[in-house]
Amino acid sequence: MSTTEKNLSDENEIDALEPEYHFDYTKARANRFAARMARESVIVVLDPDVAEVFKNPETVNNVLRALIATMPMIKE
């Protein structure tokens, strides 16, 4: 029986943490999604209500570009 099965079978132990964990990093793999991101990309997390409206990055970028076009330019 694995540790997970043992902990889940005992209701008193479900939320218990082990004092120490050992991970086998020899089985680790490179992030397969990293190549999709351009080096100059910025990741932004949308709130759920906003994400319901904007289904893809293109629509978000189009709306933000339209908003930027209406903004007065700030000179530094």
Backbone as CSV, one residue per row, in Angstrom:
resi,resn,N_x,N_y,N_z,CA_x,CA_y,CA_z,C_x,C_y,C_z
1,MET,0.857,-1.179,0.000,0.000,0.000,0.000,0.902,1.241,0.000
2,SER,0.564,2.207,-0.863,1.381,3.409,-0.937,1.043,4.340,0.229
3,THR,1.892,5.330,0.421,1.666,6.301,1.496,0.352,7.038,1.276
4,THR,0.062,7.390,0.008,-1.171,8.106,-0.294,-2.391,7.275,0.076
5,GLU,-2.391,6.005,-0.313,-3.527,5.142,0.010,-3.671,4.978,1.521
6,LYS,-2.548,4.831,2.214,-2.589,4.666,3.667,-3.185,5.908,4.321
7,ASN,-2.734,7.104,3.889,-3.227,8.348,4.488,-4.702,8.558,4.191
8,LEU,-5.139,8.242,2.977,-6.536,8.455,2.632,-7.457,7.459,3.324
9,SER,-6.920,6.296,3.670,-7.769,5.305,4.317,-8.010,5.636,5.783
10,ASP,-7.161,6.427,6.374,-7.308,6.805,7.785,-7.785,8.250,7.837
11,GLU,-9.039,8.472,8.180,-9.634,9.807,8.170,-8.871,10.809,9.030
12,ASN,-8.230,10.349,10.096,-7.487,11.257,10.981,-6.180,11.712,10.361
13,GLU,-5.705,11.019,9.347,-4.403,11.319,8.761,-4.507,12.055,7.429
14,ILE,-5.694,12.378,6.967,-5.848,12.970,5.637,-5.069,14.277,5.513
15,ASP,-5.121,15.135,6.505,-4.458,16.431,6.421,-3.039,16.432,6.990
16,ALA,-2.551,15.295,7.399,-1.222,15.232,8.006,-0.142,15.353,6.940
17,LEU,0.916,16.068,7.267,2.067,16.190,6.387,3.193,15.320,6.910
18,GLU,3.936,14.767,5.974,5.108,13.998,6.364,6.173,14.961,6.857
19,PRO,7.038,14.542,7.780,8.084,15.444,8.268,9.115,15.774,7.190
20,GLU,9.249,14.899,6.200,10.234,15.129,5.147,9.790,14.367,3.903
21,TYR,10.030,14.981,2.738,9.686,14.333,1.479,10.951,14.198,0.639
22,HIS,11.067,13.100,-0.073,12.198,12.867,-0.966,11.655,12.707,-2.382
23,PHE,12.093,13.594,-3.284,11.624,13.559,-4.653,12.709,12.980,-5.552
24,ASP,12.309,12.185,-6.513,13.238,11.571,-7.462,13.332,12.471,-8.692
25,TYR,14.315,13.367,-8.708,14.464,14.309,-9.798,15.099,13.687,-11.028
26,THR,15.527,12.442,-10.950,16.084,11.781,-12.127,15.002,11.542,-13.173
27,LYS,13.739,11.577,-12.767,12.630,11.371,-13.694,12.029,12.701,-14.164
28,ALA,12.614,13.805,-13.774,12.097,15.121,-14.141,12.311,15.377,-15.631
29,ARG,11.390,16.133,-16.220,11.490,16.477,-17.631,11.455,17.989,-17.777
30,ALA,11.975,18.454,-18.892,11.937,19.889,-19.176,10.491,20.316,-19.384
31,ASN,10.204,21.571,-19.128,8.853,22.109,-19.301,8.483,22.066,-20.781
32,ARG,7.539,21.226,-21.144,7.187,21.065,-22.554,6.422,22.261,-23.102
33,PHE,5.953,23.137,-22.243,5.214,24.307,-22.691,6.107,25.544,-22.842
34,ALA,7.331,25.471,-22.380,8.211,26.635,-22.388,8.484,27.142,-23.800
35,ALA,8.590,26.260,-24.775,8.895,26.675,-26.146,7.761,27.500,-26.749
36,ARG,6.563,27.365,-26.249,5.414,28.121,-26.780,5.495,29.598,-26.424
37,MET,6.183,29.917,-25.375,6.241,31.293,-24.912,7.408,32.015,-25.564
38,ALA,7.129,33.156,-26.165,8.185,33.973,-26.729,9.014,34.548,-25.583
39,ARG,10.249,34.810,-25.848,11.135,35.331,-24.794,10.647,36.668,-24.244
40,GLU,9.967,37.449,-25.054,9.509,38.771,-24.617,8.072,38.750,-24.111
41,SER,7.480,37.599,-23.944,6.102,37.509,-23.476,6.007,37.845,-21.997
42,VAL,4.852,38.360,-21.636,4.539,38.634,-20.242,3.286,37.828,-19.914
43,ILE,3.323,37.078,-18.845,2.182,36.273,-18.446,1.304,37.100,-17.514
44,VAL,0.022,37.160,-17.810,-0.944,37.887,-16.990,-2.069,36.923,-16.654
45,VAL,-2.434,36.849,-15.400,-3.526,35.981,-14.972,-4.803,36.807,-14.910
46,LEU,-5.802,36.365,-15.659,-7.080,37.069,-15.694,-7.997,36.541,-14.608
47,ASP,-8.786,37.414,-14.019,-9.816,36.983,-13.082,-10.843,36.154,-13.855
48,PRO,-11.501,35.224,-13.181,-12.444,34.339,-13.872,-13.523,35.069,-14.677
49,ASP,-14.068,36.165,-14.140,-15.118,36.880,-14.875,-14.582,37.522,-16.148
50,VAL,-13.338,37.975,-16.123,-12.716,38.555,-17.313,-12.374,37.448,-18.312
51,ALA,-11.889,36.331,-17.830,-11.527,35.209,-18.698,-12.739,34.648,-19.434
52,GLU,-13.933,34.808,-18.877,-15.150,34.359,-19.564,-15.394,35.156,-20.840
53,VAL,-14.968,36.420,-20.850,-15.180,37.288,-22.004,-14.062,37.115,-23.026
54,PHE,-12.830,37.043,-22.555,-11.674,36.962,-23.437,-11.183,35.524,-23.498
55,LYS,-11.490,34.853,-24.600,-11.204,33.424,-24.722,-9.802,33.123,-25.250
56,ASN,-9.118,34.133,-25.819,-7.779,33.876,-26.368,-6.929,35.140,-26.283
57,PRO,-5.631,35.004,-26.432,-4.729,36.165,-26.302,-4.986,37.249,-27.346
58,GLU,-5.428,36.875,-28.531,-5.650,37.866,-29.582,-6.730,38.864,-29.187
59,THR,-7.825,38.381,-28.604,-8.898,39.305,-28.216,-8.450,40.230,-27.088
60,VAL,-7.691,39.697,-26.158,-7.175,40.540,-25.067,-6.270,41.622,-25.639
61,ASN,-5.357,41.233,-26.516,-4.435,42.208,-27.105,-5.164,43.251,-27.935
62,ASN,-6.176,42.843,-28.703,-6.939,43.804,-29.510,-7.630,44.846,-28.643
63,VAL,-8.255,44.418,-27.566,-8.945,45.352,-26.674,-7.939,46.270,-25.975
64,LEU,-6.838,45.730,-25.526,-5.835,46.568,-24.860,-5.225,47.578,-25.832
65,ARG,-4.986,47.178,-27.073,-4.461,48.122,-28.063,-5.466,49.238,-28.341
66,ALA,-6.749,48.898,-28.405,-7.787,49.918,-28.611,-7.826,50.876,-27.421
67,LEU,-7.699,50.352,-26.219,-7.680,51.197,-25.029,-6.456,52.104,-25.029
68,ILE,-5.309,51.560,-25.388,-4.077,52.357,-25.436,-4.219,53.494,-26.438
69,ALA,-4.884,53.233,-27.564,-5.065,54.266,-28.596,-5.898,55.444,-28.074
70,THR,-6.753,55.213,-27.093,-7.591,56.299,-26.557,-6.907,57.064,-25.432
71,MET,-5.803,56.556,-24.962,-5.126,57.173,-23.812,-4.191,58.285,-24.268
72,PRO,-4.134,59.380,-23.502,-3.160,60.419,-23.835,-1.743,59.900,-23.572
73,MET,-0.850,60.263,-24.445,0.545,59.825,-24.282,1.202,60.619,-23.163
74,ILE,1.929,59.947,-22.311,2.637,60.575,-21.200,4.078,60.795,-21.625
75,LYS,4.521,62.044,-21.549,5.912,62.372,-21.918,6.760,62.373,-20.667
76,GLU,7.874,61.687,-20.759,8.787,61.641,-19.592,9.986,62.502,-19.834
